[in-house]
């Protein structure tokens, strides 16, 4: 394992971003469970799968076993706490339009950063690190949607940009690493970039190109 030139896994910024990302994805999973009329156990399962799925997949690809989610209780607490909160307060959380997508966008932005950082620390090249950062960012959402019987957002016909924001956020981290850029501004800027782009895509219905002769609607 080698140390990323910009960030490393022990950096407090990375730790904070990862916990916030876990919490944001857990909220999106729990809210989807409410919409699907799951009970508390189903909510906890979906919240945990959403929050930890991408990170577990990342660690398995890197050979970092057992995955961090199974060795550090810190990662398990947010999904469980979130499930209890959402159980009682979901009417308040759902008053804002598309709130599930807001939390999903937050998790997407945060995890594309932490996933890329871990890939760099394990010695992956720039392209591979970006791809693993994207995998970390979208993995939890894919697991969430599949468990809930939904077509994953990343594959959904006509859905707004999803992978591209994560791709750009991960690229920012890699480029800053190659240029010996500053740690905290890099991490925060990359996460914010991915989040804002995802939110703008939902606001203005930006979509990836589709094959000629078809429509995105």
N, C-alpha and C positions, 0 to 999 in steps of 0.2 A: 504494500500500500504506500502511495506517495501523497504528499500534502499538496492540495491545490494552492496555487500562488496567491489567490485572492482570498479565499475562504476555506475553512476546514470545519469538520463536523463538530468540533468542540467550541467553535465560535458561538458566543451567546446570541448573536444575531440569527444564526442558522437555527439554533435551538428554539428561540422564540417564534420564528417564522414557521417552524415545523409544528409546534404545538397549536399556534393559531390556525394553521392549515388543517390540522386534525379536527379541531373544534368546528371550523367552518364546514368542512365536509360532513362531519357528524350531524350538524344541524340540517343540512340539505337531505341527508339520508332519513333522519327522523321525520322531517316534514313530508317527504314522499310517502313514508310509512303511514302517516296520518291520512293522507289522501287515498291511500289504498285500504284504509280501515284495518290496519294491523293492530294487534294488541301490544302491550308493553314489551313482551319478549320479542315480537317481530320488529318493533321499533328499535330495540337495542341491537338486534342482529343487523338490521339494515344500516343503522348509524355506524356500527363498528366496521362493517364491511366497506362502507363508503370512506370512512376516515382512514382505515389502515390498509385497504386493498392495494392501492398504488405503491405504498412503501414496502409491503410484503413482496409484491412482484419484483420490485427493484432489487431488494436484498437477495431474493432467490436467483435472479439473473447474475448478480455480482458474486454469488457464492458466500455472501455474508450471512451465514446461518448459525444458530437460529435467527430469524429476522428480529430487528429491534423491537417490533411490537410484542414479541413473546419474551423478551428479556428485560424490558423496562416498563414497569407498571404505569409510568407517567403517560404512556400512549393509550392505555386502556381506560383511564379515569374520565377523560373528556367525553367519549361516546356514551358512557353510562350515565354521567351527570346530565348531559344534553338530553338523553332519552327521558329522564324524569322531568326535566324542565319543560320539554315540548309536550309531554303527556298532559300537563296541567295548563300550560300557557300557549298552546298552539293557536288559539283564536287571535291572541295579541300578535304573535309572530306573523300570522298570515294576513294581517290587515294591509300590509304593504304589497302592492302588485308584484307578482313574480319574485317574491322574496326567496324562494327556493333557489332560483337561478342566480340571485345575488350572492348567496353563500357558496354556491357551486363555483361561481366565477372567482370568488376570493380563494377558495381552496385550490383552484386551477393555477392561479398566479403564484401562490405560495409554494406549492409542491413542485412546480417546474423549476424553481430555484433550488430547493433542497435536494431534489433528485439529481440535478446536474452537478451540484457541489459534491455529492457522494460519489457520483460516477468519476469525476475528475480525481478525487482523492484515491480511488481504487485504480488509477492509472489508465483509464480509458482515454482514447483520443478525442479530439474536439467534436467530430461528427457523431461518434458513438455516445459521447456524454450528452449531447443535445437530444439524441433519440431516447436515451434513458430518462432524461429529464421530462420529456413529453410523456413517456410511458408512465412515469410516476404521477404526473399531473392528471392524466385521463383514466388511469387504471381503476381508481376507486369509484369514479362515476360509472364506468362500464359495468363493474360488479354490482353496483347499486341498481342500475336499470335492469340488468338481467334478472336479479333476484326479485325485483318488483314486477316482472313480466312486461317490461318496456323495451322498445328498440333503443339501444344505447345512443345517447346524444351525439357521440362522435360519428355514428353511422347513419343517423336519421336523415332521411330525404328532406331537403328544404330547411334544415336547421341552420341557425346562424353560426358564424365562425367559432370553432371550438379548439381544434388542434393548432391552428395557426397562431393564436395568441400565446399558447404554451410554447410553441416552437420559437417565437420571437423572444420570449422571456428567457428561455434556456440559452439561446444564441447570445444574448447580452452577457450572461454569466460567463460563457466560454470566451467571448472576445475580450472581456475585462480580465479574465484569468491570463490570457495570452499576453495582454498588454501590461500586466502587473498593476491593474487598477485598484482603487480603494475598496475595502471589503464591504463596509456597511452601506455606502451609497449604491454600490453595485447590486447587492441583494435586494434592497428596498426598491430601487428603480426598476429592476427586472420584474419583481412581483407586481408592482403598480402598473407597469406597462402591459403585462398580460391581463391583469384585471380590468383595466380601463378599456383595452381593445375589445375584450369579450363583452363588456357592458355596452360599448358603442355599437358593436355588431348586433346585439339584441335590440338596442334602441332604434337603429336605422336599418335593421334587417339585412346586414351584410352577409353574403353567403359565398361559399367557394364555387368556382365554375362547375357547370354540369355539362354532360355530353351534348353535342350539337343535336338539335331536334327534340330536346327535352326541356322541361321547365323545372324550376326549383319549388314551385307551389304545389 
